[in-house]
Amino acid sequence: MSYDEFRAAIAATGMEPPQRIEAGKFHRFPGIGKTGANTSGYCRLFADGLGGVYGDFASGISETWQAKRTHPFSAAEREAFNRRIGEAKAEADREREAQQAQAAARAQAICAGAFPAFESHPYVMRKNIPPSGALQNAAGDLVIPVNDGRGAITSVQTISPTGEKRFLPNGRVAGGFFAIGAPGGSVLICEGFATGASIYAATNSYAVCAFFSGNLKAVAELMRRRDPQAEIILCADDDARTPGNPGLTKAKEAAQAVGGKLAVPDFGDNRPDGATDFNDLAALRGPEAITRAIHNAVTATSDKTEVVASRVNAAMRGAESLVALTRGDQIKISPICWLWLGWLARAKLHIVAGKAGEGKSTITNYIAATCTVGGTFPDGRRAPLGNVVVITLEDDPADTWLPRFLAAGGDASRLHFVDAHFDADRKRMAFDPSDAEHVALLEHRIREIGDVVLLVIDPLVAAVAGDSHKNSETRRDLQPLVNLAASTHAALLGVHHFTKASAGRDPVERVSGSLAFAALARIVWVVGRDQNSDDGMRFLMRAKSNIGPDDGGFVYSLATSELAAHPGVVVSRIKWGEAIAGTARELLKIAEQPDDESSALDDAVDFLRSLLIDGPLPVKTIRADADGAGHSWRTIQRAQKVLNVAAVKEGMRGGWVWRLAKNAKNHEECHSQSLAAFGNFGALRDEKPEDGDGNETTKDAKNTEDRQEKKLATLGDFGALPHEEVENASDSADDERGVEL
């Protein structure tokens, strides 16, 4: 019974195994689709009849078979079975190598006995190609040697006068090629001999024939290893009428594998049946069509590569225009249209970046509110009255965004939150700012609203679906939003973070993720505060501007207040101070300058919390990461106490892990403890809790003013805050989520 089952398994591959299979013996028979003397198929049934191996050398099939069993293998039986499989495969490999060696010797003898092909050969004349280095045997067949890349001939392809093609039985073709011309310059890789000869005749460039589509990738990789700097162009057969278009599909895969280009034959609108390759193209359109198609080869980087190549070819025929060009003398020069002079330009992207808890979102709320009522910006300039559209992926509109907006005096009737989008079936779905289709639908709604002067996205990184640390992916994903701002003539303001442990670097370089974020933005704002005191003084600065001044800013502080119309709703708001001079880097350097051990502890607290926020970690891992980040272990241990981190032993044999306690203190509480631990920071305020969010109110306004004056002396030319109560508030929404703590 096992013999019949074994034969049935082999037959299921398309091969016809021998009628009688002798157990323990290696059998050879025709491979898939082969007959007669072909022996690329093989099998071996193990002596016990309970397993075996089979395959086809030509197609690369290699399978194992196991008879049905009434009980599972024991460990010893499994080991013995695997050993027999290994032995059988090794025997098959030896058999294949022996046959390939015999075929290679025969191929070399055939080539030695052949002579250069005649130009009058019927196949050469019918294909209208030069012999191109092909040989010819006494029977009148063309002989095309298969080169393995090391100068050895492993097989041959023969082409009869009528065009019938055959490979030498058992000869190795995979990875082999036939080259026309001399290396140097571009490498043009194709499938068949006639195609390669036509390409070489049209371009005089090195043409490499891989014989069939499945061999293109191996040959391309071999060419790349031989010349890492070469321009490699895959000249595809366009098998448009064959399911899956194997010629185009395999050529594209090969081009992508080696960083090459893809050239596609362009047969025009009236493509005849059977026209697939560059030899057919030369016959229909002349050699100039080959040159043009190869010149129009495109980099194979996406699934749309062949579409692009086809469109380029069509454009070269004048069928369509793919790129619009405008002469400089036809462009009407126009000035920058400012929403806020020097700070917010219409139709441009802007970024406000800084550490978590510095009030980036609260500043954005204030800007939005100012635009909806035509209010004044911090420098006293009047904002144009208009509508605002907000995409917020972190702060809840109901309990955070809208309350802050109202606290800033905004008109809610002019504020619009992007909530969802509807598909073709009117199904409600979440809005995705990284989806170009969603952004296009949003543009339509913005035009319906009318008079939109400001677009806000918080956080900006939500618009990047790919890797936000890669320039190309970041630019690609942000471009739809940039285009949206340009098409709607609205200023686009995105909220972003600083990279951790980046103090001292240029502020633009501190913007988290790819440099493309800051590069695409026309203006970059940064926020910061003095880490050495508790008086809440912060500043907003321009760090970059391609269209105006790139320095200067304003002092501000964060305060909390209860919404008059909504008792119990306490929100943070902005209190603006005077304008300040200087660059963002200078001011950040002063504000973030370490103050004794407290700054080191603050950094360690932030570092340790960021490590443990997603779950416990082994102490060894924490210590290694701390060393890499430049934190002393003693400071990390103090941070452990501040954060109330528990040390837990994992089992009898397990190591120690640290776990962030459920009642771990928030960032502002940790900051206050670190200040108290090291002293010498001036008198702390008499404080008492005002609400359940941890916000506190100063009892003695005089102490606050004294601290402000002392801080002004420290910060030099920062300017002065108005003499009014400054409350120690934080951007609570960020802190409660633990964003970049």
C-alpha positions in Angstrom: 0.0 0.0 0.0 2.9 2.4 0.8 4.2 2.0 -2.8 0.9 3.2 -4.2 0.7 6.1 -1.8 4.3 7.1 -2.7 3.6 6.9 -6.4 0.5 9.0 -6.0 2.4 11.7 -4.1 5.0 11.9 -6.9 2.3 11.9 -9.6 0.6 14.9 -7.9 3.5 17.1 -8.9 2.9 16.3 -12.6 5.7 13.7 -13.0 5.1 10.2 -14.1 7.1 7.9 -11.7 8.1 4.3 -12.6 5.5 1.6 -12.4 7.7 -0.4 -10.1 9.5 1.4 -7.3 12.1 -0.7 -5.4 12.5 0.2 -1.7 16.0 1.4 -0.8 16.9 2.2 -4.5 17.4 5.6 -6.1 15.2 5.8 -9.2 15.5 8.3 -12.1 12.6 9.2 -14.5 11.4 12.2 -16.7 10.8 15.4 -14.9 7.7 17.6 -15.0 6.4 18.0 -18.5 9.3 15.8 -19.9 9.2 12.5 -21.7 11.5 9.9 -23.2 15.2 10.0 -22.1 14.9 12.9 -19.7 15.9 11.8 -16.2 15.6 15.0 -14.1 12.9 13.4 -11.9 14.1 11.2 -9.0 12.8 9.3 -6.0 13.9 6.9 -3.2 11.5 4.9 -1.0 13.1 4.0 2.3 13.8 0.3 3.0 11.0 0.1 5.6 8.5 1.6 3.1 7.4 4.2 5.7 9.0 7.2 4.1 10.9 8.6 1.1 12.1 11.6 -0.9 11.4 12.7 -4.4 11.9 15.7 -6.7 12.8 17.2 -10.0 16.3 18.6 -10.6 15.1 20.7 -13.5 12.3 22.5 -11.7 13.9 22.5 -8.2 11.2 20.4 -6.6 12.5 18.6 -3.5 9.9 16.8 -1.2 9.7 14.3 1.6 7.0 11.7 2.0 5.8 9.8 5.1 3.3 6.9 5.1 0.2 7.1 7.2 0.9 5.8 10.7 -1.2 4.3 13.4 0.9 5.8 16.2 3.2 8.8 16.4 7.0 8.5 16.0 9.0 7.9 19.1 12.0 10.1 19.6 14.3 7.4 18.3 12.1 6.7 15.3 11.9 10.4 14.5 15.7 10.8 14.6 16.1 7.7 12.4 13.5 9.0 9.9 15.2 12.5 9.7 18.6 10.8 9.2 17.3 8.7 6.3 15.9 11.9 4.7 19.2 13.6 5.0 21.0 10.6 3.5 18.5 10.4 0.6 18.8 14.1 -0.1 22.6 13.9 0.0 22.4 11.0 -2.5 20.1 13.1 -4.7 22.5 16.0 -4.6 25.5 13.8 -5.5 23.5 12.3 -8.3 22.5 15.7 -9.6 26.0 17.1 -9.4 27.3 14.0 -11.2 24.8 14.4 -14.0 25.4 18.1 -14.2 29.1 17.5 -14.5 28.5 15.0 -17.3 26.2 17.5 -19.0 28.8 20.3 -18.6 31.5 18.1 -20.2 29.1 17.3 -23.0 28.2 20.9 -23.5 31.8 21.9 -23.7 32.4 19.2 -26.3 29.5 20.4 -28.3 30.8 24.0 -28.3 34.3 22.8 -29.2 32.9 21.1 -32.2 30.7 24.0 -33.3 31.6 27.0 -35.5 30.4 30.6 -35.6 26.8 30.9 -36.7 26.1 32.1 -40.3 24.3 35.3 -40.9 22.2 33.3 -43.4 20.9 30.9 -40.6 17.1 30.8 -41.1 16.3 31.7 -37.4 18.8 34.6 -37.5 17.3 35.9 -40.7 13.7 35.5 -39.5 14.5 37.4 -36.3 16.5 40.0 -38.3 19.4 39.9 -35.9 23.2 39.4 -36.2 24.6 36.1 -35.1 25.9 37.9 -32.0 28.5 35.3 -31.0 26.2 32.3 -31.3 27.6 29.0 -32.6 26.2 26.6 -35.1 26.5 22.8 -35.3 26.7 20.4 -38.2 23.0 19.7 -38.0 22.2 23.4 -38.6 21.1 24.3 -35.1 22.2 27.4 -33.4 24.2 26.6 -30.2 24.0 29.1 -27.3 26.5 28.4 -24.5 25.3 28.8 -20.9 28.1 30.5 -18.9 28.2 30.1 -15.1 29.9 33.5 -14.5 33.2 31.9 -13.7 34.1 31.2 -17.3 32.8 27.6 -17.4 30.1 26.3 -19.8 27.5 24.3 -17.8 25.0 23.6 -20.6 23.9 24.8 -24.0 20.6 25.8 -25.6 20.0 24.8 -29.2 17.7 26.6 -31.6 16.6 24.8 -34.7 16.2 26.6 -38.1 12.4 26.6 -37.3 12.9 28.1 -33.9 12.5 25.1 -31.7 14.5 25.6 -28.5 16.0 22.8 -26.3 18.4 22.7 -23.4 20.9 19.9 -22.9 19.4 17.3 -20.6 20.6 17.5 -17.0 22.6 20.6 -17.8 22.6 23.4 -15.1 21.0 26.6 -16.5 19.9 28.3 -13.2 22.2 31.3 -12.6 23.8 30.9 -16.1 23.7 33.4 -19.0 24.9 34.2 -22.5 26.5 37.6 -23.0 26.7 39.7 -26.1 29.2 42.5 -26.3 31.8 43.6 -23.7 31.2 44.7 -20.1 31.3 48.4 -19.4 28.6 50.9 -18.8 25.1 49.7 -18.5 24.2 46.0 -18.1 21.0 45.2 -20.1 19.5 41.9 -18.9 16.8 40.1 -20.9 15.4 36.6 -21.4 16.0 35.1 -24.9 18.9 35.2 -27.3 17.1 37.0 -30.1 15.9 39.7 -27.6 19.5 40.2 -26.4 20.8 40.3 -30.0 18.2 43.0 -30.9 19.1 45.0 -27.8 22.8 44.9 -28.5 22.3 45.9 -32.1 20.2 48.9 -31.1 22.3 50.2 -28.2 25.8 48.7 -28.5 25.6 48.0 -24.8 26.4 44.9 -22.9 23.4 42.5 -23.3 23.0 39.5 -21.0 20.5 36.7 -21.9 19.1 34.8 -18.9 17.1 32.4 -21.2 13.9 32.4 -19.1 12.0 34.8 -16.8 12.6 32.7 -13.6 16.4 33.1 -14.1 16.4 36.9 -14.4 16.9 37.5 -10.7 19.8 35.1 -10.2 21.6 36.5 -13.3 20.9 40.1 -12.1 22.4 39.3 -8.7 25.4 37.7 -10.3 25.9 40.9 -12.4 25.6 43.1 -9.3 28.2 41.0 -7.5 30.6 41.4 -10.4 30.1 45.1 -10.6 28.5 46.8 -7.6 28.4 50.2 -9.3 27.0 49.2 -12.7 23.7 50.5 -13.9 21.6 47.4 -14.4 18.5 47.6 -16.5 16.0 44.7 -16.8 14.5 44.6 -20.3 11.3 42.8 -19.6 9.2 40.6 -21.9 5.6 42.0 -21.6 3.5 38.8 -21.4 0.3 40.9 -21.2 -1.9 38.0 -22.4 -0.4 35.4 -20.1 -2.0 35.2 -16.6 0.3 36.9 -14.1 2.4 38.4 -16.8 5.5 36.4 -15.8 7.9 38.3 -18.0 7.1 41.7 -16.5 6.6 40.3 -12.9 10.0 38.5 -12.8 11.9 41.4 -14.4 10.5 43.8 -11.9 11.5 41.5 -9.0 15.0 41.2 -10.4 15.3 44.9 -10.8 14.1 45.5 -7.2 16.6 42.9 -5.9 19.6 44.7 -7.3 18.5 48.3 -7.2 18.2 48.4 -11.0 15.8 49.8 -13.5 13.0 48.4 -15.5 12.5 48.9 -19.3 9.2 47.8 -20.9 8.6 47.4 -24.6 6.1 49.9 -25.9 4.0 48.5 -28.7 1.5 51.4 -29.0 -2.2 51.2 -29.2 -2.5 48.7 -32.0 -0.4 45.9 -30.4 -0.5 42.7 -32.5 -1.0 39.3 -31.0 2.2 37.6 -30.0 4.2 40.8 -29.6 6.0 40.5 -26.2 9.7 41.2 -26.3 12.2 43.7 -27.6 12.9 41.7 -30.7 9.2 42.0 -31.5 9.4 45.7 -30.8 12.3 46.1 -33.2 10.4 44.3 -35.9 7.4 46.5 -35.5 8.9 49.9 -34.6 12.5 49.7 -35.5 15.7 49.7 -33.3 14.9 53.4 -32.3 12.0 52.1 -30.3 14.3 49.8 -28.3 16.7 52.7 -27.6 13.8 54.9 -26.5 12.3 52.3 -24.2 15.6 51.7 -22.5 16.3 55.4 -22.2 12.9 55.7 -20.4 13.7 52.9 -17.9 12.4 53.7 -14.4 13.8 52.7 -11.0 12.0 49.6 -9.8 11.0 50.7 -6.3 7.2 50.0 -6.2 4.4 47.9 -7.4 3.5 50.6 -9.9 6.9 50.6 -11.7 5.6 49.0 -14.9 2.7 51.4 -15.0 5.1 54.4 -14.8 7.3 52.9 -17.5 4.3 52.4 -19.8 3.1 56.0 -19.2 6.5 57.4 -19.9 6.7 55.4 -23.2 3.2 56.7 -24.1 4.3 60.3 -23.4 7.3 59.9 -25.7 4.8 59.0 -28.5 2.9 62.2 -27.7 -0.1 60.3 -26.5 -0.2 62.3 -23.2 1.7 64.8 -21.2 2.8 63.6 -17.8 4.5 66.7 -16.4 3.5 70.3 -16.8 6.2 72.9 -17.1 5.7 76.6 -16.6 8.2 79.2 -17.8 9.5 81.7 -15.2 8.2 84.7 -17.2 4.7 83.2 -17.0 4.6 83.2 -13.2 3.1 86.1 -11.4 5.1 87.0 -8.3 3.1 87.3 -5.1 4.1 88.2 -1.5 3.8 85.8 1.4 0.3 86.1 2.9 0.7 86.2 6.7 -1.8 85.1 9.2 0.5 86.3 11.9 3.4 88.4 10.6 6.7 86.5 10.8 5.1 83.6 12.6 2.2 82.0 10.7 2.0 82.1 6.9 -1.1 81.0 4.9 -0.6 77.9 2.6 2.5 76.9 4.6 3.4 74.2 7.1 4.6 75.2 10.6 5.7 73.1 13.6 5.7 73.9 17.3 8.0 71.5 19.1 9.3 71.0 22.6 9.4 68.6 25.5 6.2 67.1 26.9 4.4 69.3 29.5 5.7 72.7 28.2 2.3 73.8 26.8 2.6 73.2 23.1 -1.0 72.1 22.8 -2.2 75.0 25.0 -0.3 77.5 22.8 -2.0 75.9 19.8 -5.4 76.3 21.5 -4.7 80.0 22.0 -3.7 80.5 18.4 -6.8 78.8 17.2 -9.0 80.8 19.5 -7.5 84.0 18.4 -8.2 83.3 14.8 -11.9 82.5 15.5 -12.5 85.9 17.1 -10.1 88.1 15.2 -8.2 88.7 18.4 -4.6 89.8 19.0 -1.5 87.7 19.0 1.2 88.2 21.7 2.8 91.1 19.8 -0.5 92.9 19.6 -1.1 92.2 15.9 -4.7 91.5 15.0 -5.6 88.1 13.6 -7.8 87.8 10.5 -11.2 86.4 11.5 -11.9 82.9 10.1 -12.7 79.3 10.7 -10.3 76.7 12.2 -10.1 73.0 11.4 -8.5 70.6 13.9 -7.2 67.1 13.6 -6.5 65.9 17.2 -5.4 62.3 17.7 -4.4 62.6 21.4 -6.4 65.2 23.3 -10.1 64.6 23.6 -12.1 67.5 22.1 -14.7 67.4 24.9 -12.6 67.4 28.0 -9.4 69.0 26.8 -9.3 70.8 23.4 -12.6 72.6 23.5 -12.3 73.7 27.2 -8.8 75.1 26.6 -10.0 76.8 23.4 -12.9 78.5 25.3 -10.6 79.5 28.2 -8.6 81.3 25.5 -11.7 83.2 24.4 -12.4 81.3 21.2 -15.7 81.2 19.2 -16.7 77.5 19.2 -19.0 78.1 16.2 -15.9 78.7 14.1 -14.0 75.6 15.4 -14.4 72.3 13.5 -12.9 69.0 14.6 -12.2 66.3 12.0 -14.2 63.4 13.4 -14.6 60.7 10.8 -14.9 59.9 7.1 -17.4 57.9 5.2 -16.6 55.2 2.6 -18.4 54.6 -0.6 -21.2 52.7 1.3 -21.6 55.6 3.7 -20.0 53.5 6.5 -18.5 55.7 9.2 -14.8 55.2 9.7 -12.0 56.8 11.6 -10.2 59.7 9.8 -6.6 58.9 8.9 -4.4 61.9 8.2 -1.8 59.6 6.7 -4.2 58.5 4.0 -4.1 60.7 0.9 -7.7 59.8 0.0 -8.9 60.9 3.4 -7.0 64.2 3.1 -8.6 64.8 -0.4 -12.1 64.3 1.1 -11.2 66.7 3.9 -10.2 69.3 1.3 -13.7 69.1 -0.2 -15.3 69.7 3.3 -13.0 72.6 4.0 -14.1 74.3 0.7 -17.7 73.7 1.8 -17.1 75.4 5.2 -15.3 78.3 3.6 -13.0 80.9 5.0 -10.7 78.4 6.8 -7.6 80.3 7.9 -5.9 77.7 10.1 -5.5 73.9 10.1 -4.1 72.2 13.2 -2.8 68.6 13.5 -1.9 67.3 17.0 0.4 65.3 16.9 1.9 65.9 13.5 3.5 62.4 13.5 0.0 60.9 13.2 0.2 61.9 9.5 3.1 59.5 8.9 2.1 55.9 8.3 5.6 54.7 7.5 8.8 55.0 9.5 8.9 58.6 10.9 12.7 58.3 11.1 13.1 57.9 7.4 13.2 61.0 5.3 11.6 59.5 2.2 8.7 58.0 4.0 8.1 61.1 6.1 8.1 63.4 3.1 5.8 61.1 1.2 3.3 60.9 4.0 3.3 64.6 5.0 3.0 65.8 1.4 -0.8 65.4 1.2 -1.2 67.7 4.2 1.3 70.2 2.8 -0.7 70.2 -0.5 -3.9 70.6 1.5 -2.6 73.8 3.1 -1.5 75.2 -0.3 -4.8 74.4 -2.0 -7.0 75.8 0.8 -4.7 78.8 1.5 -4.8 78.0 5.2 -1.9 78.0 7.6 -1.0 74.5 8.8 0.3 74.1 12.3 1.5 70.7 13.6 2.4 69.9 17.2 5.5 67.8 17.6 8.0 66.6 20.3 11.7 67.0 20.9 13.9 63.9 20.8 14.9 62.7 24.2 18.4 63.4 25.6 19.0 66.0 22.8 19.7 69.0 25.0 22.5 71.2 23.7 21.9 70.4 20.0 20.5 72.8 17.4 16.8 73.1 18.2 15.8 72.1 14.6 17.8 68.9 14.9 16.0 68.2 18.2 12.7 67.8 16.4 11.8 64.2 16.9 12.0 61.7 14.0 13.3 62.4 10.5 14.9 65.7 9.6 12.1 65.9 6.9 9.7 67.2 9.6 11.7 70.4 10.1 12.8 70.5 6.4 9.2 70.5 5.1 8.1 73.1 7.6 8.6 76.7 6.5 8.7 77.9 10.1 9.6 75.9 13.3 8.7 77.2 16.7 10.2 75.7 19.9 9.1 76.0 23.5 11.2 75.6 26.6 11.5 76.6 30.3 14.2 77.0 32.9 14.6 73.7 34.6 16.4 75.1 37.6 13.4 76.8 39.3 9.7 76.3 40.0 8.2 79.6 38.9 6.8 78.3 35.6 8.6 80.7 33.3 8.6 79.5 29.7 9.3 80.9 26.3 8.2 80.5 22.7 10.9 81.0 20.1 11.4 80.8 16.3 14.1 78.2 15.6 13.8 78.2 11.8 12.2 80.3 9.1 12.6 80.1 5.4 10.4 83.1 4.8 11.2 85.6 7.5 13.2 86.2 10.8 14.4 83.0 12.5 14.9 84.4 16.0 13.1 86.2 18.8 10.1 85.1 20.8 7.8 85.7 23.8 7.9 84.8 27.5 4.8 83.0 28.8 3.6 80.9 31.7 0.9 78.3 32.1 -2.0 78.9 34.6 -5.2 77.1 35.4 -8.7 78.5 35.6 -12.2 77.2 35.9 -14.5 77.8 32.9 -17.2 80.3 34.0 -20.0 78.6 32.1 -18.8 75.1 33.1 -18.3 74.8 36.9 -15.8 72.2 37.9 -14.0 72.2 34.5 -10.5 73.4 35.2 -8.2 73.9 32.3 -4.7 75.3 31.5 -4.3 78.6 29.7 -1.6 80.8 28.5 -0.4 84.0 30.1 1.8 86.0 27.8 4.8 88.1 28.8 7.0 90.5 26.9 8.8 89.9 23.6 12.4 88.6 24.0 15.5 88.8 21.7 18.0 86.1 20.9 18.1 82.7 19.2 16.3 79.6 20.3 19.6 77.8 20.8 21.0 80.4 23.1 17.9 80.6 25.2 17.4 76.8 25.4 21.1 76.5 26.5 20.5 79.0 29.3 17.2 77.5 30.4 18.3 73.8 30.2 21.7 74.3 31.8 22.1 71.6 34.5 21.8 72.9 38.1 23.8 70.6 40.4 22.4 67.1 41.0 18.7 68.1 40.6 18.9 68.3 36.8 20.6 64.9 36.7 17.9 63.4 38.9 15.2 65.0 36.8 16.7 63.5 33.7 17.0 60.1 35.4 13.4 60.2 36.6 12.2 60.9 33.0 14.5 58.2 31.7 13.4 55.5 34.2 9.7 56.3 33.7 10.1 56.1 29.9 11.7 52.6 30.3 9.1 51.2 32.6 5.9 52.9 31.3 5.1 49.8 29.1 5.9 47.2 31.8 8.6 45.8 34.1 12.2 45.2 32.9 15.1 43.2 34.3 17.5 45.3 36.5 20.4 44.2 34.2 18.6 45.7 31.2 17.8 48.9 33.0 21.4 49.3 34.1 22.8 48.6 30.7 20.4 51.2 29.1 21.2 53.7 31.8 25.0 53.3 31.2 24.4 53.8 27.5 22.3 57.0 28.2 25.0 58.4 30.5 23.1 58.1 33.8 25.0 57.0 36.9 23.6 54.0 38.7 23.4 55.9 42.0 21.2 58.6 40.3 19.0 55.9 38.8 18.5 54.4 42.3 17.4 57.8 43.6 15.0 58.1 40.7 13.7 54.6 41.6 12.7 56.0 45.0 11.1 59.2 43.6 9.0 57.1 41.2 8.1 54.5 43.8 9.5 51.7 41.6 9.1 48.3 43.1 11.9 45.7 42.9 10.5 42.2 42.5 12.1 38.8 42.3 10.8 36.6 39.4 10.6 33.1 40.9 13.2 31.1 42.7 15.7 31.1 39.7 14.6 34.4 38.1 16.4 37.7 38.3 15.2 41.0 39.8 12.9 43.2 37.8 11.7 46.8 38.4 8.0 47.6 38.1 6.4 51.0 38.0 3.9 51.1 40.8 0.3 51.9 39.9 0.4 55.0 42.2 3.6 56.3 40.6 3.8 60.0 40.8 3.3 62.2 37.7 6.1 64.2 36.2 5.5 67.4 38.0 5.3 65.7 41.4 8.6 63.9 40.7 10.1 67.3 39.7 9.0 68.9 42.9 10.5 66.0 45.0 13.8 66.2 43.1 14.0 69.9 43.9 13.3 69.3 47.6 15.8 66.5 47.7 18.8 68.6 46.7 17.8 72.1 48.2 19.5 75.4 47.4 16.9 76.3 44.9 15.4 79.1 46.8 12.3 79.0 49.0 9.5 76.8 47.7 6.0 78.2 47.7 3.4 77.6 50.4 1.1 75.6 48.2 -2.2 73.8 48.6 -4.1 71.6 46.2 -6.8 73.4 44.3 -8.3 70.6 42.3 -7.9 66.9 41.7 -5.6 67.3 38.8 -2.6 68.2 41.0 -2.7 71.9 40.1 -1.7 74.2 42.9 -2.2 77.9 43.7 0.3 80.3 45.3 -0.7 81.9 48.6 1.8 84.7 48.6 1.9 86.7 45.4 4.8 88.7 46.7 7.0 85.5 46.8 6.0 84.8 43.2 7.1 88.3 42.1 10.4 87.9 43.9 11.0 84.6 42.2 10.2 86.2 38.8 12.6 89.0 39.3 15.3 86.6 40.4 14.6 84.5 37.3 14.8 87.5 35.0 18.2 88.3 36.3 19.2 84.7 35.5 17.9 84.7 32.0 19.2 88.1 31.0 17.4 89.6 28.0 14.3 87.3 28.2 12.2 90.4 29.1 9.7 90.6 31.9 6.5 88.8 32.7 3.6 90.9 33.9 3.4 91.2 37.7 0.6 88.8 38.2 0.1 85.5 39.9 2.0 82.7 38.1 0.6 79.2 38.7 2.5 76.0 38.5 0.5 74.3 35.8 1.5 71.7 33.3 0.2 70.4 30.1 -1.8 67.8 32.1 -3.1 65.9 29.1 0.4 65.0 28.0 1.6 64.2 31.5 -1.3 62.0 32.4 -0.7 59.9 29.3 3.0 59.7 30.0 3.9 61.0 26.6 7.7 61.4 26.3 8.2 61.7 30.0 
